[in-house]
Amino acid sequence: MRYDNTRDNDISTTDTSVFVYPLDSDVDTCIGLLPKPGCGYAPTQAGDRGGGLQFAIFGFMIIGIAVIFTVVFRNVVRRDKQRDTERGDGA
């Protein structure tokens, strides 16, 4: 089979730029498993690390865990009351 490259004539307009993180200090001191203090940059958009969307997602996760805990706790209490009334131990 022959490859038809008549549609790919405009290869020179491809963007080949590489994103580089703007670091304020020496790169060697910033390399590691966890981000170190003083390395990197402050969030400029809501989706950046440490931005508003990240805090909102964290808040939704905490609210979701609280709702799940509340539902489970309420159902366990309801089940225990039902068992007590079936045995005749209910007050």
Secondary structure, 3 states (H helix, E strand, C coil): CCCCCCCCCCHHHCCCCCCCCCCCCCHHHHCCCCCCCCCCCCCCCCCCCCCHHHHHHHHHHHHHHHHHHHHHHHHHHHHHHHHHHHHCCCC
